[in-house]
């Protein structure tokens, strides 16, 4: 049985857009534009992703370049059964709206 479990979402994003990720438990978040790298990771091999392990949410990731992005969420094995998540997308034009500025979003810039 394969222990490799992750949730994958493929989306089209613009430079400056923000992915706001909420998770119920600690998770490894992987983000990549290269479809080949995603396929490599999906079969259990190491890939070159921008990633990190996060324990506090929300995580706000700012996208550096326009394109199609693969977002992978890989929960820790002990939390897989009850893992819940939500992805929200904020366009870069919306970030200048006064209501969002008042929230003082903590942004993580993604390197591509």
MARVEX-669908 format. One line per 8 residues: number of its first residue (from 1); for each residue x, y, z of N, C-alpha, C, O. Coordinates in Angstrom, 2 decimals, padded with zeros to 5 digits. Example, Ala and Ser with C-alpha at 12.3 -4.5 7.8 and 13.67 -1.06 7.14 Angstrom:
REM residues 2
1	013.19:-005.69:007.80:012.30:-004.50:007.80:013.20:-003.30:007.80:014.24:-003.32:008.46 ~ 012.85:-002.25:007.08:013.67:-001.06:007.14:012.90:000.03:007.87:013.41:001.14:008.04
This chain:
REM residues 112
1	000.83:-001.19:000.00:000.00:000.00:000.00:000.88:001.25:000.00:001.86:001.33:000.74 ~ 000.53:002.22:-000.82:001.29:003.44:-000.95:000.92:004.40:000.18:-000.25:004.70:000.39 ~ 001.93:004.88:000.92:001.70:005.82:002.01:001.76:007.26:001.55:001.62:008.18:002.35 ~ 001.97:007.47:000.27:002.09:008.81:-000.28:000.69:009.38:-000.50:-000.01:008.96:-001.42 ~ 000.29:010.33:000.34:-001.04:010.92:000.25:-000.91:012.43:000.16:-000.24:013.05:000.99 ~ -001.53:013.03:-000.83:-001.54:014.47:-000.92:-002.78:014.92:-001.68:-003.41:014.15:-002.41 ~ -003.10:016.18:-001.50:-004.21:016.81:-002.20:-003.58:017.75:-003.22:-002.70:018.54:-002.89 ~ -004.05:017.66:-004.49:-003.46:018.47:-005.55:-004.52:019.34:-006.18:-005.65:018.90:-006.40
9	-004.14:020.58:-006.47:-005.03:021.50:-007.18:-004.19:022.24:-008.20:-003.10:022.72:-007.88 ~ -004.68:022.35:-009.41:-003.98:023.04:-010.50:-004.79:024.27:-010.85:-005.97:024.17:-011.19 ~ -004.15:025.46:-010.77:-004.88:026.71:-010.99:-004.06:027.67:-011.85:-002.83:027.59:-011.90 ~ -004.76:028.57:-012.52:-004.11:029.62:-013.31:-004.10:030.87:-012.43:-005.14:031.33:-011.95 ~ -002.89:031.42:-012.23:-002.74:032.59:-011.37:-001.90:033.66:-012.07:-001.12:033.37:-012.98 ~ -002.08:034.89:-011.65:-001.31:036.02:-012.18:-000.21:036.40:-011.20:-000.29:036.09:-010.01 ~ 000.81:037.06:-011.71:001.89:037.55:-010.84:001.29:038.48:-009.79:000.51:039.37:-010.11 ~ 001.66:038.27:-008.53:001.16:039.09:-007.44:-000.07:038.54:-006.75:-000.43:039.01:-005.67
17	-000.73:037.55:-007.36:-001.88:036.93:-006.70:-001.43:036.23:-005.42:-000.26:035.86:-005.28 ~ -002.35:036.06:-004.50:-002.05:035.41:-003.23:-002.95:034.19:-003.05:-004.16:034.24:-003.27 ~ -002.33:033.09:-002.63:-003.07:031.88:-002.25:-003.14:031.90:-000.73:-002.11:031.91:-000.06 ~ -004.35:031.91:-000.19:-004.56:031.90:001.25:-004.97:030.47:001.62:-006.03:030.00:001.21 ~ -004.15:029.79:002.41:-004.37:028.37:002.73:-004.69:028.23:004.21:-003.92:028.67:005.07 ~ -005.82:027.60:004.49:-006.23:027.29:005.86:-006.25:025.77:005.98:-006.83:025.09:005.13 ~ -005.64:025.22:007.02:-005.64:023.77:007.23:-005.96:023.48:008.70:-005.66:024.28:009.59 ~ -006.55:022.33:008.92:-006.94:021.93:010.28:-005.76:021.37:011.07:-005.81:021.35:012.30
25	-004.72:020.93:010.39:-003.57:020.29:011.04:-002.29:020.69:010.31:-002.35:021.22:009.20 ~ -001.12:020.44:010.91:000.15:020.74:010.22:000.20:020.06:008.84:-000.32:018.97:008.64 ~ 000.84:020.76:007.90:000.84:020.27:006.52:002.11:020.75:005.81:002.64:021.82:006.12 ~ 002.57:019.95:004.86:003.63:020.37:003.95:002.93:020.94:002.72:002.09:020.27:002.11 ~ 003.28:022.17:002.36:002.70:022.82:001.19:003.76:022.89:000.11:004.86:023.39:000.34 ~ 003.43:022.37:-001.07:004.35:022.39:-002.21:003.70:023.18:-003.33:002.51:023.05:-003.59 ~ 004.50:024.00:-003.99:003.98:024.87:-005.03:004.96:024.86:-006.20:006.15:025.09:-006.02 ~ 004.44:024.59:-007.41:005.33:024.50:-008.57:004.58:024.78:-009.85:003.39:024.49:-009.97
33	005.30:025.37:-010.83:004.73:025.63:-012.15:005.04:024.53:-013.16:004.30:024.37:-014.13 ~ 006.09:023.78:-012.96:006.54:022.79:-013.93:005.73:021.50:-013.79:005.83:020.82:-012.77 ~ 004.95:021.16:-014.79:004.09:019.96:-014.75:004.92:018.69:-014.61:004.48:017.74:-013.96 ~ 006.09:018.66:-015.20:006.95:017.47:-015.11:007.37:017.22:-013.66:007.40:016.08:-013.20 ~ 007.69:018.30:-012.93:008.06:018.17:-011.52:006.89:017.61:-010.70:007.11:016.80:-009.80 ~ 005.69:018.04:-011.00:004.51:017.50:-010.30:004.39:016.00:-010.54:004.16:015.23:-009.61 ~ 004.53:015.58:-011.79:004.40:014.16:-012.11:005.47:013.33:-011.42:005.20:012.22:-010.96 ~ 006.68:013.87:-011.33:007.77:013.18:-010.63:007.41:012.98:-009.16:007.60:011.90:-008.61
41	006.90:014.02:-008.54:006.52:013.95:-007.13:005.34:013.01:-006.92:005.29:012.28:-005.93 ~ 004.38:013.02:-007.86:003.18:012.20:-007.73:003.49:010.70:-007.71:002.73:009.93:-007.12 ~ 004.58:010.29:-008.33:004.94:008.87:-008.33:005.89:008.52:-007.19:006.41:007.41:-007.13 ~ 006.12:009.48:-006.29:006.91:009.19:-005.09:008.38:009.55:-005.16:009.14:009.22:-004.25 ~ 008.79:010.22:-006.24:010.19:010.63:-006.35:010.32:012.07:-005.88:009.34:012.81:-005.84 ~ 011.54:012.44:-005.54:011.79:013.82:-005.11:011.64:014.76:-006.31:012.04:014.42:-007.43 ~ 011.08:015.91:-006.07:010.94:016.92:-007.11:011.46:018.24:-006.60:011.73:018.39:-005.41 ~ 011.59:019.19:-007.49:012.04:020.54:-007.10:010.82:021.43:-006.95:010.27:021.92:-007.93
49	010.41:021.63:-005.72:009.25:022.44:-005.41:009.64:023.55:-004.47:010.61:023.44:-003.72 ~ 008.88:024.63:-004.49:008.92:025.62:-003.41:008.02:025.04:-002.35:006.85:024.74:-002.63 ~ 008.52:024.89:-001.15:007.69:024.22:-000.16:008.11:024.57:001.26:009.11:025.24:001.51 ~ 007.30:024.09:002.16:007.60:024.26:003.57:006.57:023.53:004.40:005.48:023.19:003.93 ~ 006.91:023.28:005.65:006.00:022.66:006.59:005.41:023.78:007.45:006.14:024.57:008.05 ~ 004.10:023.84:007.49:003.42:024.92:008.20:002.53:024.35:009.31:001.87:023.33:009.13 ~ 002.54:025.04:010.44:001.73:024.62:011.59:000.73:025.68:012.01:-000.21:025.38:012.75 ~ 000.90:026.91:011.54:000.00:028.01:011.89:-000.66:028.55:010.61:-000.01:028.70:009.58
57	-001.92:028.83:010.70:-002.69:029.23:009.52:-003.47:030.50:009.81:-003.78:030.78:010.96 ~ -003.79:031.28:008.77:-003.61:030.98:007.36:-002.16:031.21:006.90:-001.41:031.97:007.51 ~ -001.80:030.53:005.82:-000.52:030.74:005.13:-000.89:031.49:003.85:-001.74:031.05:003.08 ~ -000.24:032.62:003.62:-000.51:033.45:002.45:000.72:033.46:001.55:001.76:034.00:001.92 ~ 000.60:032.85:000.39:001.73:032.75:-000.55:001.49:033.67:-001.74:000.46:033.58:-002.40 ~ 002.46:034.55:-002.00:002.34:035.47:-003.14:003.03:034.84:-004.36:004.17:034.39:-004.27 ~ 002.33:034.81:-005.47:002.80:034.17:-006.70:003.72:035.13:-007.47:003.35:036.28:-007.70 ~ 004.93:034.67:-007.87:005.89:035.56:-008.54:005.64:035.75:-010.04:005.98:036.79:-010.59
65	005.06:034.73:-010.70:004.88:034.79:-012.15:003.52:034.25:-012.54:002.98:033.35:-011.90 ~ 002.97:034.83:-013.59:001.70:034.33:-014.11:001.90:032.96:-014.73:002.96:032.66:-015.28 ~ 000.89:032.12:-014.63:000.95:030.80:-015.24:000.07:029.81:-014.53:-000.73:030.16:-013.67 ~ 000.23:028.56:-014.92:-000.51:027.46:-014.30:000.35:026.91:-013.18:001.51:026.55:-013.40 ~ -000.20:026.84:-011.98:000.53:026.40:-010.79:-000.10:025.15:-010.21:-001.33:025.02:-010.16 ~ 000.74:024.23:-009.76:000.29:023.05:-009.01:000.47:023.35:-007.52:001.56:023.72:-007.08 ~ -000.60:023.19:-006.77:-000.57:023.36:-005.32:-000.80:021.98:-004.72:-001.81:021.34:-005.00 ~ 000.13:021.53:-003.89:-000.01:020.24:-003.23:000.00:020.43:-001.73:000.84:021.15:-001.19
73	-000.93:019.78:-001.06:-000.99:019.78:000.40:-000.76:018.35:000.84:-001.49:017.44:000.45 ~ 000.26:018.16:001.67:000.57:016.81:002.15:000.52:016.81:003.68:001.48:017.21:004.34 ~ -000.62:016.36:004.24:-000.75:016.35:005.70:000.15:015.29:006.32:000.49:014.29:005.68 ~ 000.53:015.51:007.57:001.31:014.52:008.30:000.48:013.23:008.41:-000.74:013.30:008.55 ~ 001.12:012.07:008.34:000.39:010.80:008.33:-000.63:010.65:009.47:-001.70:010.09:009.26 ~ -000.31:011.13:010.64:-001.20:010.95:011.79:-002.50:011.74:011.64:-003.50:011.41:012.29 ~ -002.51:012.80:010.79:-003.69:013.65:010.64:-004.51:013.39:009.38:-005.51:014.07:009.16 ~ -004.13:012.46:008.57:-004.76:012.28:007.25:-006.26:011.99:007.33:-007.02:012.47:006.49
81	-006.68:011.23:008.29:-008.08:010.83:008.39:-009.02:012.01:008.64:-010.15:012.02:008.15 ~ -008.58:012.99:009.40:-009.46:014.11:009.76:-008.98:015.46:009.22:-009.39:016.51:009.72 ~ -008.13:015.43:008.22:-007.57:016.64:007.64:-008.62:017.42:006.84:-009.31:016.85:006.00 ~ -008.72:018.72:007.10:-009.62:019.59:006.35:-008.82:020.81:005.89:-007.87:021.23:006.56 ~ -009.20:021.37:004.75:-008.47:022.51:004.22:-009.39:023.42:003.42:-010.49:023.03:003.02 ~ -008.93:024.64:003.21:-009.62:025.59:002.34:-008.57:026.42:001.63:-007.59:026.86:002.23 ~ -008.78:026.63:000.33:-007.89:027.49:-000.47:-008.70:028.69:-000.94:-009.80:028.54:-001.48 ~ -008.17:029.86:-000.73:-008.79:031.09:-001.22:-007.76:031.81:-002.07:-006.56:031.80:-001.78
89	-008.24:032.45:-003.12:-007.35:033.14:-004.04:-007.69:034.62:-004.05:-008.84:035.00:-004.23 ~ -006.67:035.45:-003.86:-006.84:036.90:-003.82:-006.05:037.48:-004.98:-004.83:037.31:-005.05 ~ -006.73:038.16:-005.89:-006.06:038.79:-007.02:-005.19:039.95:-006.56:-005.52:040.61:-005.57 ~ -004.10:040.22:-007.26:-003.19:041.28:-006.83:-003.86:042.66:-006.83:-003.45:043.52:-006.06 ~ -004.87:042.88:-007.67:-005.57:044.16:-007.65:-006.37:044.31:-006.35:-006.50:045.41:-005.82 ~ -006.89:043.21:-005.84:-007.71:043.25:-004.63:-006.88:043.53:-003.38:-007.43:043.98:-002.37 ~ -005.58:043.28:-003.42:-004.73:043.49:-002.25:-004.63:044.96:-001.86:-004.32:045.27:-000.72 ~ -004.90:045.86:-002.80:-004.82:047.28:-002.49:-006.11:047.82:-001.90:-006.18:048.99:-001.52
97	-007.14:046.99:-001.81:-008.41:047.41:-001.23:-008.21:047.74:000.25:-007.56:046.97:000.96 ~ -008.77:048.83:000.73:-008.56:049.25:002.13:-008.91:048.17:003.15:-008.19:048.04:004.15 ~ -009.96:047.41:002.95:-010.34:046.39:003.93:-009.25:045.34:004.10:-008.99:044.89:005.22 ~ -008.60:044.95:003.01:-007.54:043.95:003.11:-006.28:044.55:003.73:-005.56:043.86:004.45 ~ -005.99:045.80:003.45:-004.81:046.43:004.04:-004.93:046.50:005.57:-003.93:046.39:006.28 ~ -006.13:046.69:006.06:-006.34:046.77:007.50:-006.09:045.44:008.19:-005.78:045.41:009.38 ~ -006.22:044.33:007.45:-005.99:043.01:008.04:-004.51:042.70:008.21:-004.16:041.74:008.89 ~ -003.63:043.50:007.60:-002.18:043.28:007.68:-001.80:041.85:007.33:-001.25:041.12:008.16
105	-002.09:041.46:006.12:-001.78:040.10:005.67:-000.29:039.82:005.78:000.52:040.64:005.34 ~ 000.09:038.70:006.34:001.47:038.24:006.39:001.69:037.44:005.12:001.11:036.36:004.97 ~ 002.52:037.93:004.20:002.72:037.28:002.91:004.06:036.59:002.84:005.07:037.10:003.34 ~ 004.07:035.42:002.22:005.30:034.68:001.94:005.50:034.74:000.44:004.65:034.26:-000.32 ~ 006.61:035.33:-000.01:006.90:035.39:-001.44:007.46:034.07:-001.91:008.37:033.51:-001.29 ~ 006.94:033.56:-003.01:007.38:032.30:-003.58:008.45:032.60:-004.61:008.28:033.48:-005.45 ~ 009.55:031.88:-004.56:010.62:032.03:-005.56:010.38:031.02:-006.66:010.03:029.87:-006.39 ~ 010.57:031.43:-007.90:010.36:030.52:-009.01:011.66:030.27:-009.73:011.69:029.52:-010.70
